[in-house]
Amino acid sequence: MADLVTLLKAVSSFLWGWPALALIAGTGLYLSIRLGFLQFRRLGFGIRQILGPATGEGTIGAGAALATSLSATIGTGNIVGVATAIHSGGPGALVWMWLIALFGMATKYAEAVLAVHYREKDSLGQFVGGPMYYIRNGLGKNWTWLALVFAFFGMFAGFGIGNTVQTNSVAHGLADSFGVPTWATGLTLAVLVGLVVLGGVKRIARVATFVVPFMALAYIAAGLAVLVDHASALPGAIALCFNDAFTGTAAAGGFAGAAVKEAIRFGMARGIFSNEAGLGSAPIAHASANTDHPARQGSIAMLGTFIDTIVVCSITGLAIISSGAWTSGAKGAPLSTLAFSSTFGTFGDVVVTCGMAIFAFTTLLGWSLYSERCTQYLFGERAVLPFRVVWVIAVPLGAIVSLDLVWALADIMNILMAIPNLIALLLLAPVVVRLSNEFFNDR
């Protein structure tokens, strides 16, 4: 097993090397330029669309599609991923997370625009879409193989990033903090997930619409309390982030130090893992939205990246840095726990662990939809129910497998599903620009 984990980590490091990061960042920059940095100019418009009435056809509401997307993106990456980035890349990694997110907003916008534009109706009358559909319908039948590649890796990626990683993280967190057996956590999550997932996309959307705003606001409130408690250290923490992003971080306390390249690599990689811009996952949810134009839903979709990284991840990261926890040598969830415990004492462990549990639960729901749609694309509607059963069965298994093995597999599957999607985004950029000009010029 140790040899297998070592091999998978080597493969993951290779796939997530500089070429892949350059492709993801470059796609976001290219789309930002082609769209005239629409993610900044239309941010307010996107916010207004969430508050407005439903328009057009769809299976679920536009806001529900965003909530479903956020249920998948706001996960353990916002707690564990941010802490891992700072532990390995130093405070400067947070700046690179911000940069990849700002350009990633354009990527997420483009993904949703194409997903709505090229979506279809299945035999049950539900709208379905995502990269596999806009690759096939947008690029033509000669690219069908690329659509199949995305769907294949997307189907399996969910069992990594969206299933076993989430269960594993929360099971071990509850075991360390409260002594809850990992198998008990796995079985409990399986029952809760089964009650929702077996009801399909509409039930997932209803639960996400109720749970996601509550969990996000509760975590944000706790994080802001930490920042207020360390308000005097906050300006210095922000300055340290920007300084270390371009100069590297010297050793401090239990922190071993990090070069600029480590800040860039870990900041970008963990940022992408958290907000999923470019992976091709979120557009699967947005394809089901009630909307009268692809650009309208794209404006809503890009808010997911903003909320996930610029808001939630920033609060976690700044709490870790301003509290001084980043120099402790701790990593992962324990590092986040140290930051929150600096304000809440022993209750800080409860805040982080409960946050991880709720985040993991909603991610299990959101990613079940993503993997299900990929499975449906490959094998048709008859595969949907068997998939849901297998998804639920996999939940308790994730609680007991090796964490290193789970993370390595998740990283590999993520990049393998991202590459076909990024190729399609670059080739279909003129379509995104045309649809955007058509919508906003008419307005």
VEXPALUM-719851 format. One record per residue (C-alpha): x, y, z; residue number from 0. Coordinates in nm, 3 decimals. Example, Ala and Ser with C-alpha at 12.3 -4.5 7.8 and 13.67 -1.06 7.14 Angstrom:
! VEXPALUM-719851
+---------+---------+---------+-----+
:       X :       Y :       Z :   n :
+---------+---------+---------+-----+
:   1.230 :  -0.450 :   0.780 :   0 :
:   1.367 :  -0.106 :   0.714 :   1 :
+---------+---------+---------+-----+
***
This chain:
! VEXPALUM-719851
+---------+---------+---------+-----+
:       X :       Y :       Z :   n :
+---------+---------+---------+-----+
:   0.000 :   0.000 :   0.000 :   0 :
:   0.282 :   0.240 :   0.085 :   1 :
:   0.438 :   0.183 :  -0.257 :   2 :
:   0.103 :   0.249 :  -0.427 :   3 :
:   0.057 :   0.576 :  -0.237 :   4 :
:   0.410 :   0.685 :  -0.328 :   5 :
:   0.343 :   0.607 :  -0.694 :   6 :
:   0.012 :   0.792 :  -0.697 :   7 :
:   0.167 :   1.096 :  -0.529 :   8 :
:   0.439 :   1.101 :  -0.795 :   9 :
:   0.175 :   1.084 :  -1.070 :  10 :
:  -0.028 :   1.358 :  -0.900 :  11 :
:   0.277 :   1.586 :  -0.867 :  12 :
:   0.356 :   1.534 :  -1.235 :  13 :
:   0.000 :   1.601 :  -1.354 :  14 :
:  -0.037 :   1.904 :  -1.126 :  15 :
:   0.297 :   2.046 :  -1.238 :  16 :
:   0.360 :   2.385 :  -1.389 :  17 :
:   0.212 :   2.303 :  -1.734 :  18 :
:  -0.127 :   2.215 :  -1.583 :  19 :
:  -0.131 :   2.518 :  -1.355 :  20 :
:  -0.030 :   2.740 :  -1.648 :  21 :
:  -0.314 :   2.593 :  -1.857 :  22 :
:  -0.573 :   2.662 :  -1.586 :  23 :
:  -0.445 :   3.010 :  -1.503 :  24 :
:  -0.387 :   3.091 :  -1.870 :  25 :
:  -0.741 :   2.991 :  -1.962 :  26 :
:  -0.879 :   3.222 :  -1.692 :  27 :
:  -0.657 :   3.510 :  -1.807 :  28 :
:  -0.742 :   3.453 :  -2.175 :  29 :
:  -1.116 :   3.446 :  -2.106 :  30 :
:  -1.087 :   3.754 :  -1.883 :  31 :
:  -0.922 :   3.948 :  -2.165 :  32 :
:  -1.164 :   3.824 :  -2.433 :  33 :
:  -1.459 :   3.920 :  -2.212 :  34 :
:  -1.315 :   4.259 :  -2.115 :  35 :
:  -1.279 :   4.149 :  -1.751 :  36 :
:  -1.653 :   4.100 :  -1.732 :  37 :
:  -1.621 :   3.932 :  -1.390 :  38 :
:  -1.542 :   4.272 :  -1.237 :  39 :
:  -1.775 :   4.485 :  -1.448 :  40 :
:  -2.079 :   4.260 :  -1.400 :  41 :
:  -2.026 :   4.144 :  -1.042 :  42 :
:  -2.308 :   4.367 :  -0.915 :  43 :
:  -2.535 :   4.248 :  -1.193 :  44 :
:  -2.476 :   3.887 :  -1.091 :  45 :
:  -2.564 :   3.962 :  -0.730 :  46 :
:  -2.890 :   4.129 :  -0.838 :  47 :
:  -2.990 :   3.822 :  -1.040 :  48 :
:  -2.993 :   3.603 :  -0.729 :  49 :
:  -3.244 :   3.837 :  -0.568 :  50 :
:  -3.461 :   3.870 :  -0.878 :  51 :
:  -3.754 :   3.652 :  -0.994 :  52 :
:  -3.701 :   3.328 :  -1.186 :  53 :
:  -3.696 :   3.364 :  -1.564 :  54 :
:  -3.705 :   3.119 :  -1.850 :  55 :
:  -3.706 :   2.739 :  -1.861 :  56 :
:  -3.518 :   2.502 :  -1.636 :  57 :
:  -3.541 :   2.221 :  -1.384 :  58 :
:  -3.438 :   2.413 :  -1.071 :  59 :
:  -3.423 :   2.782 :  -0.981 :  60 :
:  -3.123 :   2.994 :  -1.081 :  61 :
:  -3.039 :   3.059 :  -0.717 :  62 :
:  -3.087 :   2.691 :  -0.636 :  63 :
:  -2.835 :   2.605 :  -0.909 :  64 :
:  -2.583 :   2.838 :  -0.743 :  65 :
:  -2.658 :   2.685 :  -0.402 :  66 :
:  -2.611 :   2.336 :  -0.546 :  67 :
:  -2.282 :   2.444 :  -0.700 :  68 :
:  -2.169 :   2.603 :  -0.373 :  69 :
:  -2.270 :   2.291 :  -0.182 :  70 :
:  -2.003 :   2.109 :  -0.381 :  71 :
:  -1.732 :   2.378 :  -0.380 :  72 :
:  -1.759 :   2.490 :  -0.017 :  73 :
:  -1.612 :   2.178 :   0.141 :  74 :
:  -1.313 :   2.059 :   0.336 :  75 :
:  -1.094 :   2.251 :   0.092 :  76 :
:  -1.204 :   2.574 :   0.261 :  77 :
:  -1.066 :   2.448 :   0.593 :  78 :
:  -0.811 :   2.176 :   0.519 :  79 :
:  -0.707 :   2.299 :   0.173 :  80 :
:  -0.633 :   2.656 :   0.283 :  81 :
:  -0.437 :   2.533 :   0.586 :  82 :
:  -0.240 :   2.293 :   0.365 :  83 :
:  -0.155 :   2.572 :   0.120 :  84 :
:  -0.026 :   2.800 :   0.398 :  85 :
:   0.164 :   2.518 :   0.569 :  86 :
:   0.343 :   2.423 :   0.245 :  87 :
:   0.365 :   2.757 :   0.065 :  88 :
:   0.362 :   3.013 :   0.345 :  89 :
:   0.130 :   3.315 :   0.384 :  90 :
:   0.204 :   3.416 :   0.024 :  91 :
:   0.004 :   3.115 :  -0.098 :  92 :
:  -0.313 :   3.300 :   0.001 :  93 :
:  -0.242 :   3.577 :  -0.251 :  94 :
:  -0.204 :   3.321 :  -0.529 :  95 :
:  -0.533 :   3.166 :  -0.422 :  96 :
:  -0.694 :   3.509 :  -0.465 :  97 :
:  -0.539 :   3.566 :  -0.807 :  98 :
:  -0.640 :   3.225 :  -0.943 :  99 :
:  -0.993 :   3.288 :  -0.812 : 100 :
:  -1.026 :   3.632 :  -0.972 : 101 :
:  -0.934 :   3.493 :  -1.313 : 102 :
:  -1.126 :   3.176 :  -1.234 : 103 :
:  -1.445 :   3.381 :  -1.212 : 104 :
:  -1.421 :   3.436 :  -1.588 : 105 :
:  -1.367 :   3.063 :  -1.635 : 106 :
:  -1.671 :   2.977 :  -1.422 : 107 :
:  -1.876 :   3.234 :  -1.613 : 108 :
:  -1.779 :   3.081 :  -1.948 : 109 :
:  -1.850 :   2.728 :  -1.824 : 110 :
:  -2.205 :   2.819 :  -1.722 : 111 :
:  -2.274 :   3.015 :  -2.040 : 112 :
:  -2.178 :   2.717 :  -2.254 : 113 :
:  -2.358 :   2.469 :  -2.028 : 114 :
:  -2.690 :   2.654 :  -2.064 : 115 :
:  -2.643 :   2.727 :  -2.434 : 116 :
:  -2.575 :   2.364 :  -2.529 : 117 :
:  -2.792 :   2.186 :  -2.272 : 118 :
:  -3.050 :   1.922 :  -2.362 : 119 :
:  -3.362 :   1.762 :  -2.217 : 120 :
:  -3.348 :   1.400 :  -2.105 : 121 :
:  -3.631 :   1.147 :  -2.134 : 122 :
:  -3.775 :   1.267 :  -1.802 : 123 :
:  -3.799 :   1.625 :  -1.926 : 124 :
:  -3.510 :   1.749 :  -1.708 : 125 :
:  -3.249 :   1.987 :  -1.844 : 126 :
:  -2.903 :   1.829 :  -1.847 : 127 :
:  -2.572 :   1.980 :  -1.954 : 128 :
:  -2.209 :   2.038 :  -1.876 : 129 :
:  -1.874 :   2.001 :  -2.051 : 130 :
:  -1.961 :   1.669 :  -2.213 : 131 :
:  -2.258 :   1.834 :  -2.385 : 132 :
:  -2.088 :   2.155 :  -2.491 : 133 :
:  -1.791 :   1.960 :  -2.620 : 134 :
:  -2.013 :   1.735 :  -2.832 : 135 :
:  -2.269 :   1.995 :  -2.941 : 136 :
:  -2.033 :   2.290 :  -2.964 : 137 :
:  -1.723 :   2.135 :  -3.119 : 138 :
:  -1.900 :   1.874 :  -3.332 : 139 :
:  -1.907 :   1.497 :  -3.362 : 140 :
:  -1.534 :   1.475 :  -3.434 : 141 :
:  -1.481 :   1.580 :  -3.073 : 142 :
:  -1.720 :   1.324 :  -2.923 : 143 :
:  -1.422 :   1.129 :  -2.791 : 144 :
:  -1.318 :   1.429 :  -2.579 : 145 :
:  -1.668 :   1.452 :  -2.433 : 146 :
:  -1.647 :   1.084 :  -2.340 : 147 :
:  -1.306 :   1.139 :  -2.178 : 148 :
:  -1.446 :   1.419 :  -1.962 : 149 :
:  -1.751 :   1.215 :  -1.862 : 150 :
:  -1.538 :   0.911 :  -1.775 : 151 :
:  -1.301 :   1.101 :  -1.549 : 152 :
:  -1.584 :   1.316 :  -1.411 : 153 :
:  -1.774 :   1.005 :  -1.310 : 154 :
:  -1.479 :   0.870 :  -1.111 : 155 :
:  -1.352 :   1.208 :  -0.988 : 156 :
:  -1.664 :   1.250 :  -0.782 : 157 :
:  -1.580 :   0.943 :  -0.580 : 158 :
:  -1.251 :   1.112 :  -0.490 : 159 :
:  -1.295 :   1.486 :  -0.437 : 160 :
:  -1.669 :   1.471 :  -0.373 : 161 :
:  -1.715 :   1.150 :  -0.177 : 162 :
:  -1.428 :   0.968 :  -0.007 : 163 :
:  -1.214 :   1.279 :   0.057 : 164 :
:  -1.504 :   1.449 :   0.230 : 165 :
:  -1.606 :   1.148 :   0.439 : 166 :
:  -1.247 :   1.069 :   0.531 : 167 :
:  -1.174 :   1.422 :   0.648 : 168 :
:  -1.482 :   1.458 :   0.866 : 169 :
:  -1.457 :   1.102 :   1.005 : 170 :
:  -1.101 :   1.154 :   1.122 : 171 :
:  -1.183 :   1.503 :   1.247 : 172 :
:  -1.467 :   1.372 :   1.465 : 173 :
:  -1.252 :   1.082 :   1.582 : 174 :
:  -0.967 :   1.313 :   1.688 : 175 :
:  -1.190 :   1.575 :   1.851 : 176 :
:  -1.470 :   1.373 :   2.008 : 177 :
:  -1.361 :   1.009 :   1.987 : 178 :
:  -1.640 :   0.917 :   1.745 : 179 :
:  -1.552 :   0.589 :   1.566 : 180 :
:  -1.480 :   0.649 :   1.196 : 181 :
:  -1.720 :   0.373 :   1.093 : 182 :
:  -2.002 :   0.540 :   1.287 : 183 :
:  -1.944 :   0.870 :   1.108 : 184 :
:  -1.933 :   0.692 :   0.773 : 185 :
:  -2.262 :   0.509 :   0.832 : 186 :
:  -2.436 :   0.823 :   0.960 : 187 :
:  -2.328 :   1.025 :   0.658 : 188 :
:  -2.435 :   0.740 :   0.427 : 189 :
:  -2.788 :   0.743 :   0.572 : 190 :
:  -2.820 :   1.124 :   0.551 : 191 :
:  -2.677 :   1.137 :   0.199 : 192 :
:  -2.899 :   0.851 :   0.085 : 193 :
:  -3.214 :   1.028 :   0.205 : 194 :
:  -3.129 :   1.323 :  -0.020 : 195 :
:  -2.944 :   1.177 :  -0.319 : 196 :
:  -3.203 :   0.908 :  -0.392 : 197 :
:  -3.456 :   1.189 :  -0.444 : 198 :
:  -3.269 :   1.336 :  -0.742 : 199 :
:  -3.166 :   1.684 :  -0.847 : 200 :
:  -3.474 :   1.867 :  -0.716 : 201 :
:  -3.431 :   1.729 :  -0.364 : 202 :
:  -3.058 :   1.804 :  -0.370 : 203 :
:  -3.134 :   2.161 :  -0.478 : 204 :
:  -3.394 :   2.207 :  -0.202 : 205 :
:  -3.160 :   2.085 :   0.070 : 206 :
:  -2.868 :   2.288 :  -0.070 : 207 :
:  -3.080 :   2.604 :  -0.085 : 208 :
:  -3.166 :   2.561 :   0.284 : 209 :
:  -2.832 :   2.438 :   0.423 : 210 :
:  -2.568 :   2.626 :   0.219 : 211 :
:  -2.660 :   2.985 :   0.320 : 212 :
:  -2.685 :   2.879 :   0.685 : 213 :
:  -2.354 :   2.693 :   0.694 : 214 :
:  -2.166 :   2.962 :   0.502 : 215 :
:  -2.294 :   3.247 :   0.719 : 216 :
:  -2.229 :   3.056 :   1.042 : 217 :
:  -1.870 :   2.978 :   0.943 : 218 :
:  -1.810 :   3.331 :   0.815 : 219 :
:  -1.942 :   3.476 :   1.143 : 220 :
:  -1.708 :   3.254 :   1.348 : 221 :
:  -1.414 :   3.345 :   1.124 : 222 :
:  -1.488 :   3.716 :   1.145 : 223 :
:  -1.493 :   3.686 :   1.524 : 224 :
:  -1.135 :   3.553 :   1.506 : 225 :
:  -1.031 :   3.839 :   1.277 : 226 :
:  -1.190 :   4.098 :   1.506 : 227 :
:  -1.012 :   3.940 :   1.802 : 228 :
:  -0.680 :   3.976 :   1.617 : 229 :
:  -0.767 :   4.305 :   1.445 : 230 :
:  -0.440 :   4.469 :   1.548 : 231 :
:  -0.243 :   4.194 :   1.371 : 232 :
:  -0.460 :   4.191 :   1.059 : 233 :
:  -0.287 :   4.472 :   0.860 : 234 :
:   0.050 :   4.308 :   0.923 : 235 :
:  -0.090 :   3.969 :   0.821 : 236 :
:  -0.217 :   4.106 :   0.489 : 237 :
:   0.114 :   4.282 :   0.422 : 238 :
:   0.298 :   3.957 :   0.503 : 239 :
:   0.084 :   3.769 :   0.249 : 240 :
:   0.168 :   4.008 :  -0.034 : 241 :
:   0.535 :   4.032 :   0.058 : 242 :
:   0.582 :   3.655 :   0.082 : 243 :
:   0.387 :   3.593 :  -0.240 : 244 :
:   0.674 :   3.743 :  -0.438 : 245 :
:   0.976 :   3.696 :  -0.210 : 246 :
:   0.920 :   3.363 :  -0.036 : 247 :
:   0.888 :   3.296 :   0.337 : 248 :
:   1.175 :   3.251 :   0.580 : 249 :
:   1.158 :   2.988 :   0.853 : 250 :
:   0.953 :   3.104 :   1.153 : 251 :
:   0.864 :   2.906 :   1.464 : 252 :
:   0.764 :   2.560 :   1.350 : 253 :
:   0.733 :   2.678 :   0.988 : 254 :
:   1.019 :   2.549 :   0.773 : 255 :
:   1.012 :   2.828 :   0.515 : 256 :
:   0.895 :   2.830 :   0.152 : 257 :
:   1.018 :   2.963 :  -0.181 : 258 :
:   0.808 :   3.175 :  -0.416 : 259 :
:   0.749 :   2.877 :  -0.645 : 260 :
:   0.600 :   2.684 :  -0.353 : 261 :
:   0.369 :   2.972 :  -0.267 : 262 :
:   0.252 :   2.987 :  -0.628 : 263 :
:   0.211 :   2.614 :  -0.672 : 264 :
:   0.031 :   2.536 :  -0.346 : 265 :
:  -0.177 :   2.853 :  -0.357 : 266 :
:  -0.299 :   2.787 :  -0.711 : 267 :
:  -0.348 :   2.412 :  -0.667 : 268 :
:  -0.542 :   2.438 :  -0.340 : 269 :
:  -0.739 :   2.736 :  -0.474 : 270 :
:  -0.849 :   2.535 :  -0.777 : 271 :
:  -0.930 :   2.238 :  -0.554 : 272 :
:  -1.152 :   2.463 :  -0.344 : 273 :
:  -1.339 :   2.673 :  -0.603 : 274 :
:  -1.323 :   2.418 :  -0.891 : 275 :
:  -1.304 :   2.686 :  -1.162 : 276 :
:  -1.194 :   2.507 :  -1.477 : 277 :
:  -1.270 :   2.155 :  -1.354 : 278 :
:  -1.603 :   2.149 :  -1.539 : 279 :
:  -1.807 :   2.045 :  -1.237 : 280 :
:  -2.016 :   2.355 :  -1.155 : 281 :
:  -2.162 :   2.400 :  -1.507 : 282 :
:  -2.337 :   2.064 :  -1.465 : 283 :
:  -2.552 :   2.222 :  -1.192 : 284 :
:  -2.601 :   2.552 :  -1.373 : 285 :
:  -2.722 :   2.373 :  -1.686 : 286 :
:  -3.039 :   2.282 :  -1.494 : 287 :
:  -3.123 :   2.642 :  -1.396 : 288 :
:  -3.435 :   2.839 :  -1.486 : 289 :
:  -3.297 :   3.115 :  -1.708 : 290 :
:  -3.384 :   3.306 :  -2.023 : 291 :
:  -3.026 :   3.352 :  -2.143 : 292 :
:  -2.692 :   3.175 :  -2.089 : 293 :
:  -2.514 :   3.500 :  -1.993 : 294 :
:  -2.761 :   3.567 :  -1.713 : 295 :
:  -2.683 :   3.232 :  -1.551 : 296 :
:  -2.312 :   3.280 :  -1.618 : 297 :
:  -2.326 :   3.602 :  -1.416 : 298 :
:  -2.473 :   3.406 :  -1.126 : 299 :
:  -2.230 :   3.116 :  -1.164 : 300 :
:  -1.917 :   3.330 :  -1.132 : 301 :
:  -2.034 :   3.438 :  -0.786 : 302 :
:  -1.963 :   3.083 :  -0.669 : 303 :
:  -1.588 :   3.130 :  -0.713 : 304 :
:  -1.601 :   3.473 :  -0.547 : 305 :
:  -1.791 :   3.343 :  -0.243 : 306 :
:  -1.584 :   3.028 :  -0.207 : 307 :
:  -1.235 :   3.174 :  -0.233 : 308 :
:  -1.244 :   3.551 :  -0.196 : 309 :
:  -1.479 :   3.528 :   0.102 : 310 :
:  -1.469 :   3.190 :   0.279 : 311 :
:  -1.109 :   3.082 :   0.204 : 312 :
:  -0.981 :   3.432 :   0.284 : 313 :
:  -1.141 :   3.423 :   0.627 : 314 :
:  -0.980 :   3.087 :   0.705 : 315 :
:  -0.641 :   3.196 :   0.572 : 316 :
:  -0.633 :   3.535 :   0.743 : 317 :
:  -0.745 :   3.375 :   1.070 : 318 :
:  -0.453 :   3.132 :   1.050 : 319 :
:  -0.200 :   3.407 :   0.972 : 320 :
:  -0.323 :   3.688 :   1.198 : 321 :
:  -0.350 :   3.452 :   1.497 : 322 :
:   0.010 :   3.337 :   1.444 : 323 :
:  -0.100 :   2.974 :   1.415 : 324 :
:   0.082 :   2.938 :   1.082 : 325 :
:   0.420 :   2.930 :   1.260 : 326 :
:   0.316 :   2.635 :   1.481 : 327 :
:   0.422 :   2.364 :   1.238 : 328 :
:   0.071 :   2.213 :   1.240 : 329 :
:  -0.094 :   2.134 :   0.908 : 330 :
:  -0.439 :   2.057 :   0.773 : 331 :
:  -0.742 :   2.081 :   0.999 : 332 :
:  -0.533 :   2.107 :   1.321 : 333 :
:  -0.382 :   2.430 :   1.186 : 334 :
:  -0.728 :   2.581 :   1.131 : 335 :
:  -0.830 :   2.457 :   1.476 : 336 :
:  -0.536 :   2.641 :   1.635 : 337 :
:  -0.648 :   2.964 :   1.470 : 338 :
:  -1.007 :   2.939 :   1.590 : 339 :
:  -0.901 :   2.816 :   1.934 : 340 :
:  -0.699 :   3.136 :   1.979 : 341 :
:  -1.035 :   3.314 :   2.009 : 342 :
:  -1.282 :   3.046 :   2.116 : 343 :
:  -1.056 :   2.833 :   2.335 : 344 :
:  -1.146 :   2.464 :   2.338 : 345 :
:  -1.468 :   2.554 :   2.154 : 346 :
:  -1.254 :   2.635 :   1.850 : 347 :
:  -1.214 :   2.263 :   1.790 : 348 :
:  -1.592 :   2.231 :   1.786 : 349 :
:  -1.629 :   2.516 :   1.535 : 350 :
:  -1.380 :   2.367 :   1.289 : 351 :
:  -1.495 :   2.007 :   1.326 : 352 :
:  -1.864 :   2.090 :   1.294 : 353 :
:  -1.787 :   2.319 :   1.000 : 354 :
:  -1.602 :   2.036 :   0.828 : 355 :
:  -1.889 :   1.795 :   0.896 : 356 :
:  -2.152 :   2.023 :   0.741 : 357 :
:  -1.927 :   2.123 :   0.452 : 358 :
:  -1.850 :   1.758 :   0.379 : 359 :
:  -2.218 :   1.662 :   0.385 : 360 :
:  -2.319 :   1.927 :   0.132 : 361 :
:  -2.021 :   1.845 :  -0.091 : 362 :
:  -2.133 :   1.482 :  -0.095 : 363 :
:  -2.469 :   1.603 :  -0.226 : 364 :
:  -2.338 :   1.842 :  -0.491 : 365 :
:  -2.080 :   1.605 :  -0.631 : 366 :
:  -2.331 :   1.321 :  -0.644 : 367 :
:  -2.516 :   1.525 :  -0.906 : 368 :
:  -2.198 :   1.591 :  -1.105 : 369 :
:  -2.092 :   1.227 :  -1.116 : 370 :
:  -2.449 :   1.116 :  -1.182 : 371 :
:  -2.477 :   1.341 :  -1.487 : 372 :
:  -2.148 :   1.204 :  -1.622 : 373 :
:  -2.271 :   0.849 :  -1.564 : 374 :
:  -2.602 :   0.933 :  -1.733 : 375 :
:  -2.415 :   1.073 :  -2.034 : 376 :
:  -2.210 :   0.755 :  -2.068 : 377 :
:  -2.475 :   0.490 :  -1.999 : 378 :
:  -2.815 :   0.658 :  -2.022 : 379 :
:  -3.098 :   0.711 :  -1.772 : 380 :
:  -3.106 :   0.342 :  -1.676 : 381 :
:  -2.773 :   0.385 :  -1.496 : 382 :
:  -2.894 :   0.668 :  -1.269 : 383 :
:  -3.052 :   0.463 :  -0.989 : 384 :
:  -2.767 :   0.207 :  -0.970 : 385 :
:  -2.522 :   0.498 :  -0.958 : 386 :
:  -2.703 :   0.659 :  -0.664 : 387 :
:  -2.692 :   0.331 :  -0.471 : 388 :
:  -2.318 :   0.288 :  -0.537 : 389 :
:  -2.257 :   0.651 :  -0.435 : 390 :
:  -2.422 :   0.595 :  -0.098 : 391 :
:  -2.233 :   0.268 :  -0.043 : 392 :
:  -1.902 :   0.444 :  -0.112 : 393 :
:  -1.960 :   0.699 :   0.167 : 394 :
:  -1.878 :   0.474 :   0.467 : 395 :
:  -1.588 :   0.315 :   0.278 : 396 :
:  -1.427 :   0.658 :   0.249 : 397 :
:  -1.421 :   0.688 :   0.627 : 398 :
:  -1.182 :   0.396 :   0.673 : 399 :
:  -0.942 :   0.410 :   0.377 : 400 :
:  -0.597 :   0.571 :   0.382 : 401 :
:  -0.611 :   0.952 :   0.373 : 402 :
:  -0.294 :   0.977 :   0.163 : 403 :
:  -0.438 :   0.734 :  -0.091 : 404 :
:  -0.767 :   0.923 :  -0.110 : 405 :
:  -0.608 :   1.266 :  -0.163 : 406 :
:  -0.365 :   1.136 :  -0.426 : 407 :
:  -0.646 :   0.975 :  -0.627 : 408 :
:  -0.863 :   1.286 :  -0.593 : 409 :
:  -0.591 :   1.516 :  -0.727 : 410 :
:  -0.526 :   1.287 :  -1.025 : 411 :
:  -0.892 :   1.260 :  -1.123 : 412 :
:  -0.942 :   1.635 :  -1.086 : 413 :
:  -0.679 :   1.733 :  -1.339 : 414 :
:  -0.775 :   1.456 :  -1.581 : 415 :
:  -1.131 :   1.589 :  -1.598 : 416 :
:  -1.013 :   1.950 :  -1.614 : 417 :
:  -0.797 :   1.914 :  -1.926 : 418 :
:  -1.080 :   1.825 :  -2.171 : 419 :
:  -1.293 :   2.103 :  -2.024 : 420 :
:  -1.019 :   2.365 :  -2.058 : 421 :
:  -0.956 :   2.266 :  -2.420 : 422 :
:  -1.325 :   2.314 :  -2.494 : 423 :
:  -1.335 :   2.652 :  -2.316 : 424 :
:  -1.046 :   2.783 :  -2.523 : 425 :
:  -1.196 :   2.660 :  -2.851 : 426 :
:  -1.548 :   2.784 :  -2.769 : 427 :
:  -1.440 :   3.123 :  -2.633 : 428 :
:  -1.581 :   3.305 :  -2.942 : 429 :
:  -1.924 :   3.159 :  -2.862 : 430 :
:  -1.904 :   3.286 :  -2.503 : 431 :
:  -1.803 :   3.633 :  -2.625 : 432 :
:  -2.083 :   3.643 :  -2.883 : 433 :
:  -2.352 :   3.537 :  -2.636 : 434 :
:  -2.224 :   3.784 :  -2.375 : 435 :
:  -2.221 :   4.078 :  -2.619 : 436 :
:  -2.565 :   3.980 :  -2.745 : 437 :
:  -2.711 :   3.979 :  -2.393 : 438 :
:  -2.544 :   4.282 :  -2.240 : 439 :
:  -2.566 :   4.499 :  -2.553 : 440 :
:  -2.940 :   4.431 :  -2.576 : 441 :
:  -2.972 :   4.541 :  -2.214 : 442 :
+---------+---------+---------+-----+
***
